Amino acid sequence: MKLLTIGVPCYNSADYMEKCINSLVVGGSDVEIIIVDDGSSDRTGEIADEFQASYPDIVRVVHQQNGGHGAALMTALRSATGLFFKVVDSDDFVREIPYRKILQTLADLTGGDERLDMLISNFVYHKAGEKRHKVMRYANALPVEKMFTWKDVGHFRKGQYILMHSVIYRTKLLRDCGMKLPEHTFYVDNLYVFEPLPFVKNMYYLDVNFYYYSIGREDQSVNETVMVSRVEQQLLVNRLMVDYFTENIGMISTIKQRYNYMFNYLEIITAISSILLILSDTREKLQEKDELWNYIRKKSLPVYLRMRFGIIGNLSHLPGKGGRRLSIESYRLVNRFFHFN
């Protein structure tokens, strides 16, 4: 059994995937890298096969019909033999020294009295054209370099979230928690870092800048224009998160810190959905925004009231064209600090 499986979903990734995989193979024999060629039409599959031929003890390739990011991620998870599981997108990369520290930490924590469920590390917003890059750190909210539980978690600031780039899960936990990601849908990474959380007991935080999250390409799924064009997929993920949170609220709310964190994450996803619908600037999309909030109200009135009349909810409901313009400008101002996309 390997220590860590890294799933690399790839779709038409030929232009940048080599940098990603070259940064991963330095992990050596402790690591299993599963490259999932998700029905690519460029040289992605060939490049993946070349890596497998060069690193037969480290790299495995799965070729499949196109199913989207979620389908590729689930394929990697089903194929994983590692004790722990990490997703690295094919346009991102990792740094070697933090990588080695993470592998050593995972090895040290394996077989102890307390079973590690989730390891968290920093990630860097590596935006094209910028010399200085924002780092997402968690030292203000999480104990550093020791095992802890939800009851030890402090206050997360607005804009500070544990994203897919931050986490390494215990593989069996991911399989046992029942997570299912929709096919042909972007933004499923939000479900990936949301649904397993009620099953996470023991966590460990390393204050190292491990993952470099590439942003700024015009064709990227988190580009604002692209997100507006795919707002229906954002809404699907948002509703699935609402369903999960409200249907499992009894379990989630048994620990206050976990409830607050998951609520705040759901709140920001709902705010982003609302702003994207406002940006679409049609009567139909504005009606869809109302429908989204009505959906939350029907699922849970207490959740709706807390979300709707908080700062973010009020910002999403400023009246009239002037109010909508202010909502958009406020969102863009906050985005410059927190890099939502």
NUDO-28767 format. One record per residue (C-alpha): residue in three letters; x, y, z. Coordinates in pm, 1 decimal, padded with zeros to 6 digits. Layout:
<sites>
+------+----------+----------+----------+
| resn |        x |        y |        z |
+------+----------+----------+----------+
|  ALA |        X |        Y |        Z |
...
+------+----------+----------+----------+
</sites>
This chain:
<sites>
+------+----------+----------+----------+
| resn |        x |        y |        z |
+------+----------+----------+----------+
|  MET |  00000.0 |  00000.0 |  00000.0 |
|  LYS |  00124.5 |  00348.9 | -00086.2 |
|  LEU |  00128.1 |  00629.3 |  00167.7 |
|  LEU | -00036.9 |  00888.4 | -00056.9 |
|  THR | -00239.0 |  00870.1 | -00376.1 |
|  ILE | -00253.4 |  01188.1 | -00583.3 |
|  GLY | -00534.1 |  01204.5 | -00837.6 |
|  VAL | -00470.0 |  01432.3 | -01136.9 |
|  PRO | -00785.3 |  01490.0 | -01345.6 |
|  CYS | -00683.2 |  01590.2 | -01698.7 |
|  TYR | -00889.9 |  01718.7 | -01987.4 |
|  ASN | -00702.2 |  01868.0 | -02283.2 |
|  SER | -00418.9 |  01951.7 | -02045.9 |
|  ALA | -00126.7 |  01898.8 | -02284.5 |
|  ASP | -00005.6 |  02258.7 | -02261.6 |
|  TYR |  00059.8 |  02254.1 | -01886.6 |
|  MET |  00027.3 |  01907.1 | -01732.8 |
|  GLU |  00398.2 |  01823.4 | -01754.1 |
|  LYS |  00490.7 |  02093.4 | -01502.7 |
|  CYS |  00226.5 |  01956.5 | -01267.1 |
|  ILE |  00331.1 |  01591.9 | -01287.1 |
|  ASN |  00703.8 |  01669.0 | -01276.0 |
|  SER |  00641.0 |  01845.1 | -00945.5 |
|  LEU |  00463.6 |  01534.9 | -00810.5 |
|  VAL |  00692.7 |  01249.1 | -00911.8 |
|  VAL |  00968.0 |  01378.6 | -00680.1 |
|  GLY |  00762.5 |  01225.8 | -00398.1 |
|  GLY |  00912.6 |  00892.1 | -00499.2 |
|  SER |  00794.9 |  00545.9 | -00402.7 |
|  ASP |  00571.3 |  00662.3 | -00115.6 |
|  VAL |  00343.1 |  00824.1 | -00371.0 |
|  GLU |  00102.6 |  00688.7 | -00629.8 |
|  ILE |  00001.4 |  00934.5 | -00901.1 |
|  ILE | -00315.9 |  00846.7 | -01090.7 |
|  ILE | -00355.2 |  01053.9 | -01405.6 |
|  VAL | -00712.7 |  01039.1 | -01533.5 |
|  ASP | -00736.4 |  01127.8 | -01901.3 |
|  ASP | -01099.4 |  01239.0 | -01915.2 |
|  GLY | -01168.0 |  01191.7 | -02284.5 |
|  SER | -00911.4 |  01445.9 | -02404.4 |
|  SER | -00880.3 |  01528.7 | -02774.7 |
|  ASP | -00525.0 |  01667.2 | -02760.4 |
|  ARG | -00199.1 |  01494.3 | -02656.3 |
|  THR | -00300.9 |  01461.8 | -02291.0 |
|  GLY | -00335.7 |  01083.0 | -02310.1 |
|  GLU | -00001.5 |  01040.2 | -02487.0 |
|  ILE |  00181.4 |  01257.7 | -02234.4 |
|  ALA |  00021.4 |  01065.9 | -01949.1 |
|  ASP |  00130.9 |  00733.6 | -02100.3 |
|  GLU |  00485.9 |  00867.4 | -02138.9 |
|  PHE |  00496.9 |  00951.4 | -01768.1 |
|  GLN |  00368.1 |  00603.0 | -01684.5 |
|  ALA |  00641.2 |  00447.5 | -01899.3 |
|  SER |  00907.5 |  00664.1 | -01731.6 |
|  TYR |  00778.8 |  00610.8 | -01375.3 |
|  PRO |  00603.8 |  00270.9 | -01377.8 |
|  ASP |  00623.1 |  00234.3 | -00998.5 |
|  ILE |  00475.7 |  00578.8 | -00933.2 |
|  VAL |  00242.5 |  00678.4 | -01218.5 |
|  ARG | -00073.4 |  00501.4 | -01331.1 |
|  VAL | -00295.9 |  00624.0 | -01613.7 |
|  VAL | -00667.2 |  00575.2 | -01657.7 |
|  HIS | -00825.1 |  00668.1 | -01990.5 |
|  GLN | -01201.5 |  00722.9 | -01983.2 |
|  GLN | -01483.3 |  00884.4 | -02175.9 |
|  ASN | -01538.9 |  01246.5 | -02084.1 |
|  GLY | -01734.9 |  01279.6 | -01761.2 |
|  GLY | -01607.4 |  01607.3 | -01622.8 |
|  HIS | -01389.7 |  01698.4 | -01325.7 |
|  GLY | -01605.4 |  01517.2 | -01071.7 |
|  ALA | -01609.4 |  01194.1 | -01270.8 |
|  ALA | -01231.4 |  01203.2 | -01314.2 |
|  LEU | -01182.8 |  01270.2 | -00943.0 |
|  MET | -01410.2 |  00980.6 | -00846.7 |
|  THR | -01224.5 |  00750.7 | -01088.4 |
|  ALA | -00896.1 |  00837.3 | -00918.9 |
|  LEU | -01050.7 |  00777.7 | -00575.8 |
|  ARG | -01188.7 |  00438.1 | -00676.0 |
|  SER | -00847.5 |  00337.5 | -00813.6 |
|  ALA | -00643.9 |  00468.1 | -00518.8 |
|  THR | -00429.1 |  00232.6 | -00313.0 |
|  GLY | -00279.6 |  00504.2 | -00091.7 |
|  LEU | -00367.5 |  00541.9 |  00273.4 |
|  PHE | -00429.3 |  00912.2 |  00206.5 |
|  PHE | -00571.7 |  01089.2 | -00097.9 |
|  LYS | -00497.1 |  01425.3 | -00257.8 |
|  VAL | -00631.2 |  01595.4 | -00571.6 |
|  VAL | -00400.3 |  01814.2 | -00778.4 |
|  ASP | -00545.2 |  01983.4 | -01085.4 |
|  SER | -00336.7 |  01949.4 | -01398.8 |
|  ASP | -00267.2 |  02322.9 | -01432.0 |
|  ASP | -00139.9 |  02352.1 | -01073.9 |
|  PHE |  00184.4 |  02234.4 | -00912.4 |
|  VAL |  00345.8 |  02172.2 | -00574.5 |
|  ARG |  00675.5 |  02273.9 | -00410.6 |
|  GLU |  00927.2 |  02003.2 | -00325.0 |
|  ILE |  01039.7 |  02097.0 |  00028.2 |
|  PRO |  00683.8 |  02132.7 |  00170.5 |
|  TYR |  00589.5 |  01817.7 | -00023.7 |
|  ARG |  00859.6 |  01616.8 |  00151.8 |
|  LYS |  00757.5 |  01754.9 |  00490.5 |
|  ILE |  00397.5 |  01653.4 |  00426.1 |
|  LEU |  00500.0 |  01300.2 |  00328.7 |
|  GLN |  00714.7 |  01268.5 |  00641.3 |
|  THR |  00430.6 |  01399.4 |  00857.9 |
|  LEU |  00182.8 |  01152.1 |  00706.9 |
|  ALA |  00430.0 |  00869.6 |  00767.0 |
|  ASP |  00490.5 |  00978.2 |  01126.8 |
|  LEU |  00117.1 |  00995.3 |  01199.5 |
|  THR |  00037.1 |  00657.2 |  01047.8 |
|  GLY | -00016.1 |  00378.5 |  01295.0 |
|  GLY | -00046.9 |  00599.1 |  01602.5 |
|  ASP | -00312.5 |  00583.6 |  01870.4 |
|  GLU | -00511.8 |  00860.2 |  01699.7 |
|  ARG | -00611.5 |  00813.5 |  01335.9 |
|  LEU | -00556.2 |  01114.7 |  01112.0 |
|  ASP | -00857.0 |  01203.8 |  00895.0 |
|  MET | -00746.7 |  01525.1 |  00726.5 |
|  LEU | -00416.7 |  01706.7 |  00684.2 |
|  ILE | -00434.0 |  02076.1 |  00596.9 |
|  SER | -00159.4 |  02291.9 |  00445.7 |
|  ASN | -00136.4 |  02634.5 |  00284.5 |
|  PHE | -00191.3 |  02708.8 | -00080.7 |
|  VAL | -00072.1 |  02995.9 | -00296.3 |
|  TYR | -00286.2 |  03186.5 | -00547.2 |
|  HIS | -00042.1 |  03177.6 | -00838.0 |
|  LYS | -00201.5 |  03438.5 | -01063.1 |
|  ALA | -00063.7 |  03497.4 | -01410.5 |
|  GLY |  00120.6 |  03828.6 | -01443.9 |
|  GLU |  00152.9 |  03897.5 | -01071.4 |
|  LYS |  00488.8 |  03907.4 | -00892.2 |
|  ARG |  00343.4 |  03880.9 | -00542.0 |
|  HIS |  00102.9 |  03599.0 | -00470.1 |
|  LYS | -00155.0 |  03572.3 | -00193.0 |
|  VAL | -00106.8 |  03279.5 |  00042.5 |
|  MET | -00400.4 |  03115.7 |  00217.4 |
|  ARG | -00281.6 |  03035.0 |  00568.6 |
|  TYR | -00475.1 |  02902.3 |  00867.0 |
|  ALA | -00245.9 |  02958.8 |  01167.1 |
|  ASN | -00494.3 |  03207.1 |  01317.8 |
|  ALA | -00770.8 |  02944.5 |  01318.9 |
|  LEU | -00598.4 |  02606.6 |  01353.2 |
|  PRO | -00342.1 |  02461.5 |  01594.7 |
|  VAL | -00007.1 |  02422.1 |  01419.1 |
|  GLU |  00175.7 |  02089.3 |  01389.6 |
|  LYS | -00030.5 |  01889.7 |  01632.7 |
|  MET | -00335.1 |  01666.2 |  01614.2 |
|  PHE | -00660.1 |  01846.3 |  01691.7 |
|  THR | -01038.3 |  01812.7 |  01661.0 |
|  TRP | -01320.1 |  02049.3 |  01564.2 |
|  LYS | -01348.8 |  02164.1 |  01925.1 |
|  ASP | -00996.1 |  02306.0 |  01900.6 |
|  VAL | -01073.5 |  02510.1 |  01587.1 |
|  GLY | -01072.3 |  02887.7 |  01624.9 |
|  HIS | -01234.0 |  03163.6 |  01421.0 |
|  PHE | -01199.5 |  03165.1 |  01042.0 |
|  ARG | -01192.7 |  03510.5 |  00885.2 |
|  LYS | -01424.6 |  03599.8 |  00598.0 |
|  GLY | -01263.0 |  03480.9 |  00278.8 |
|  GLN | -01061.0 |  03216.6 |  00464.5 |
|  TYR | -01174.1 |  02869.0 |  00365.9 |
|  ILE | -01029.9 |  02520.0 |  00345.8 |
|  LEU | -01035.3 |  02449.4 | -00027.1 |
|  MET | -00948.2 |  02140.6 | -00228.6 |
|  HIS | -00593.1 |  02274.6 | -00260.9 |
|  SER | -00555.7 |  02271.6 |  00120.2 |
|  VAL | -00658.7 |  01918.3 |  00206.5 |
|  ILE | -00536.1 |  01562.1 |  00212.6 |
|  TYR | -00802.8 |  01316.3 |  00329.5 |
|  ARG | -00776.7 |  00965.1 |  00462.4 |
|  THR | -00880.9 |  00758.9 |  00160.9 |
|  LYS | -01116.7 |  00527.4 |  00347.2 |
|  LEU | -01300.4 |  00824.8 |  00498.6 |
|  LEU | -01369.1 |  00963.0 |  00150.3 |
|  ARG | -01501.7 |  00628.3 |  00034.7 |
|  ASP | -01710.1 |  00565.4 |  00345.3 |
|  CYS | -01872.3 |  00909.9 |  00370.9 |
|  GLY | -02088.6 |  00844.0 |  00064.2 |
|  MET | -01974.9 |  01144.8 | -00136.4 |
|  LYS | -02097.9 |  01146.5 | -00496.5 |
|  LEU | -01995.8 |  01417.7 | -00740.7 |
|  PRO | -02215.7 |  01503.0 | -01039.4 |
|  GLU | -02076.5 |  01443.5 | -01386.8 |
|  HIS | -02022.7 |  01712.6 | -01651.1 |
|  THR | -02030.2 |  01978.5 | -01382.4 |
|  PHE | -01769.8 |  02234.2 | -01284.3 |
|  TYR | -01721.1 |  02360.2 | -00926.3 |
|  VAL | -01765.8 |  02014.3 | -00769.4 |
|  ASP | -01450.6 |  02082.6 | -00566.3 |
|  ASN | -01683.3 |  02271.2 | -00330.7 |
|  LEU | -01871.2 |  01947.7 | -00260.8 |
|  TYR | -01540.7 |  01763.1 | -00221.7 |
|  VAL | -01431.8 |  01987.9 |  00064.9 |
|  PHE | -01779.4 |  02010.1 |  00220.0 |
|  GLU | -01949.6 |  01671.6 |  00238.8 |
|  PRO | -01670.3 |  01476.6 |  00415.2 |
|  LEU | -01636.1 |  01731.6 |  00699.9 |
|  PRO | -01891.5 |  01578.3 |  00939.8 |
|  PHE | -01691.4 |  01254.1 |  00925.1 |
|  VAL | -01358.7 |  01423.0 |  00996.0 |
|  LYS | -01252.9 |  01385.7 |  01359.2 |
|  ASN | -00875.9 |  01425.1 |  01381.6 |
|  MET | -00693.0 |  01694.5 |  01185.0 |
|  TYR | -00336.8 |  01820.4 |  01152.7 |
|  TYR | -00220.1 |  02153.8 |  01011.2 |
|  LEU |  00120.4 |  02219.2 |  00855.0 |
|  ASP |  00197.8 |  02587.2 |  00799.9 |
|  VAL |  00382.3 |  02528.3 |  00471.4 |
|  ASN |  00313.2 |  02666.7 |  00121.7 |
|  PHE |  00263.4 |  02335.9 | -00054.7 |
|  TYR |  00009.9 |  02384.0 | -00335.7 |
|  TYR |  00031.6 |  02648.4 | -00608.0 |
|  TYR | -00314.4 |  02718.9 | -00747.2 |
|  SER | -00288.0 |  02870.7 | -01093.4 |
|  ILE | -00547.3 |  03138.5 | -01167.5 |
|  GLY | -00586.7 |  03410.1 | -01427.7 |
|  ARG | -00622.7 |  03218.7 | -01755.8 |
|  GLU | -00912.5 |  03346.5 | -01965.7 |
|  ASP | -01042.0 |  02994.8 | -02033.2 |
|  GLN | -01028.1 |  02887.0 | -01669.1 |
|  SER | -01343.6 |  02765.9 | -01496.9 |
|  VAL | -01307.3 |  03029.4 | -01221.4 |
|  ASN | -01271.6 |  03320.8 | -01463.8 |
|  GLU | -01564.4 |  03553.7 | -01393.4 |
|  THR | -01693.7 |  03555.7 | -01753.0 |
|  VAL | -01669.2 |  03177.3 | -01770.9 |
|  MET | -01848.5 |  03142.7 | -01436.2 |
|  VAL | -02135.6 |  03360.8 | -01558.4 |
|  SER | -02170.6 |  03139.9 | -01866.0 |
|  ARG | -02175.2 |  02829.0 | -01643.8 |
|  VAL | -02392.9 |  02968.7 | -01368.3 |
|  GLU | -02637.4 |  02677.1 | -01396.0 |
|  GLN | -02359.4 |  02439.1 | -01291.5 |
|  GLN | -02272.4 |  02667.9 | -01000.3 |
|  LEU | -02638.9 |  02661.1 | -00897.7 |
|  LEU | -02651.5 |  02281.5 | -00914.0 |
|  VAL | -02354.0 |  02254.2 | -00679.8 |
|  ASN | -02499.8 |  02523.9 | -00453.6 |
|  ARG | -02831.4 |  02338.7 | -00419.9 |
|  LEU | -02654.9 |  02008.4 | -00352.0 |
|  MET | -02463.1 |  02180.5 | -00072.7 |
|  VAL | -02786.8 |  02322.4 |  00067.6 |
|  ASP | -02941.8 |  01975.6 |  00054.8 |
|  TYR | -02647.0 |  01817.3 |  00232.0 |
|  PHE | -02623.6 |  02082.5 |  00502.2 |
|  THR | -02994.4 |  02096.4 |  00584.1 |
|  GLU | -03052.6 |  01721.6 |  00564.6 |
|  ASN | -02756.0 |  01646.2 |  00793.2 |
|  ILE | -02786.5 |  01946.4 |  01022.0 |
|  GLY | -02847.5 |  01729.2 |  01328.2 |
|  MET | -02508.2 |  01561.5 |  01289.4 |
|  ILE | -02328.1 |  01878.8 |  01176.9 |
|  SER | -02455.6 |  02092.1 |  01464.4 |
|  THR | -02332.3 |  01858.9 |  01739.6 |
|  ILE | -02006.4 |  02056.0 |  01730.1 |
|  LYS | -02050.0 |  02433.8 |  01717.4 |
|  GLN | -01720.4 |  02504.5 |  01543.1 |
|  ARG | -01797.3 |  02259.3 |  01263.9 |
|  TYR | -02148.0 |  02397.8 |  01216.9 |
|  ASN | -02022.0 |  02756.4 |  01196.9 |
|  TYR | -01747.9 |  02672.4 |  00950.4 |
|  MET | -01979.9 |  02475.6 |  00719.6 |
|  PHE | -02250.2 |  02742.2 |  00741.3 |
|  ASN | -02001.8 |  03014.3 |  00648.1 |
|  TYR | -01876.2 |  02811.3 |  00353.7 |
|  LEU | -02229.7 |  02752.8 |  00228.0 |
|  GLU | -02301.5 |  03122.5 |  00276.8 |
|  ILE | -02013.7 |  03239.0 |  00054.9 |
|  ILE | -02100.7 |  02986.6 | -00217.6 |
|  THR | -02459.0 |  03116.6 | -00213.6 |
|  ALA | -02335.5 |  03476.2 | -00231.7 |
|  ILE | -02118.3 |  03392.8 | -00534.0 |
|  SER | -02415.9 |  03226.6 | -00704.0 |
|  SER | -02626.5 |  03535.3 | -00636.0 |
|  ILE | -02367.2 |  03774.5 | -00776.1 |
|  LEU | -02317.7 |  03562.5 | -01088.1 |
|  LEU | -02693.1 |  03574.0 | -01150.2 |
|  ILE | -02692.4 |  03951.3 | -01099.8 |
|  LEU | -02400.2 |  03978.7 | -01344.6 |
|  SER | -02604.2 |  03785.2 | -01601.1 |
|  ASP | -02836.0 |  04089.1 | -01594.2 |
|  THR | -03155.7 |  03935.9 | -01729.2 |
|  ARG | -03500.6 |  03910.8 | -01576.2 |
|  GLU | -03480.1 |  03533.6 | -01599.1 |
|  LYS | -03151.8 |  03517.6 | -01403.4 |
|  LEU | -03274.9 |  03759.0 | -01138.0 |
|  GLN | -03575.2 |  03531.2 | -01094.2 |
|  GLU | -03338.9 |  03235.9 | -01058.3 |
|  LYS | -03164.5 |  03422.6 | -00776.4 |
|  ASP | -03496.1 |  03457.3 | -00595.0 |
|  GLU | -03565.1 |  03090.1 | -00659.0 |
|  LEU | -03231.3 |  02992.5 | -00506.6 |
|  TRP | -03305.1 |  03182.5 | -00185.4 |
|  ASN | -03660.5 |  03045.8 | -00175.7 |
|  TYR | -03510.9 |  02698.5 | -00211.3 |
|  ILE | -03300.1 |  02758.6 |  00100.0 |
|  ARG | -03603.3 |  02892.4 |  00287.8 |
|  LYS | -03805.1 |  02580.9 |  00205.3 |
|  LYS | -03521.6 |  02350.8 |  00310.2 |
|  SER | -03461.9 |  02525.6 |  00644.2 |
|  LEU | -03614.4 |  02850.5 |  00767.6 |
|  PRO | -03351.4 |  02902.6 |  01043.9 |
|  VAL | -03065.9 |  02857.8 |  00794.1 |
|  TYR | -03238.0 |  03092.3 |  00550.2 |
|  LEU | -03296.5 |  03364.6 |  00809.4 |
|  ARG | -02941.2 |  03358.3 |  00936.7 |
|  MET | -02801.1 |  03363.7 |  00584.3 |
|  ARG | -03045.0 |  03609.7 |  00427.9 |
|  PHE | -03011.6 |  03876.2 |  00695.0 |
|  GLY | -02638.1 |  03850.3 |  00748.4 |
|  ILE | -02396.5 |  04093.5 |  00584.8 |
|  ILE | -02341.0 |  03876.5 |  00278.8 |
|  GLY | -02712.5 |  03803.7 |  00234.3 |
|  ASN | -02803.1 |  04172.2 |  00257.2 |
|  LEU | -02529.6 |  04257.9 |  00006.0 |
|  SER | -02681.3 |  04008.6 | -00237.9 |
|  HIS | -03027.2 |  04170.5 | -00211.8 |
|  LEU | -02969.3 |  04542.4 | -00254.5 |
|  PRO | -03276.9 |  04676.8 | -00440.0 |
|  GLY | -03292.4 |  04819.5 | -00792.5 |
|  LYS | -03031.3 |  04858.6 | -01064.9 |
|  GLY | -02821.9 |  05083.0 | -00842.9 |
|  GLY | -02827.4 |  04826.3 | -00565.0 |
|  ARG | -02726.3 |  04550.5 | -00805.0 |
|  ARG | -02435.6 |  04760.0 | -00931.7 |
|  LEU | -02324.3 |  04817.8 | -00574.5 |
|  SER | -02350.0 |  04444.0 | -00503.7 |
|  ILE | -02127.8 |  04369.0 | -00804.1 |
|  GLU | -01869.0 |  04634.1 | -00719.2 |
|  SER | -01857.9 |  04518.7 | -00356.4 |
|  TYR | -01806.2 |  04160.8 | -00471.8 |
|  ARG | -01523.8 |  04264.4 | -00705.9 |
|  LEU | -01359.6 |  04469.5 | -00432.6 |
|  VAL | -01368.5 |  04174.5 | -00193.0 |
|  ASN | -01249.1 |  03944.4 | -00472.3 |
|  ARG | -00933.9 |  04152.7 | -00516.3 |
|  PHE | -00843.3 |  04069.2 | -00157.2 |
|  PHE | -00964.5 |  03708.4 | -00138.8 |
|  HIS | -00929.1 |  03588.0 | -00501.5 |
|  PHE | -01257.0 |  03397.8 | -00531.3 |
|  ASN | -01168.3 |  03365.6 | -00902.0 |
+------+----------+----------+----------+
</sites>
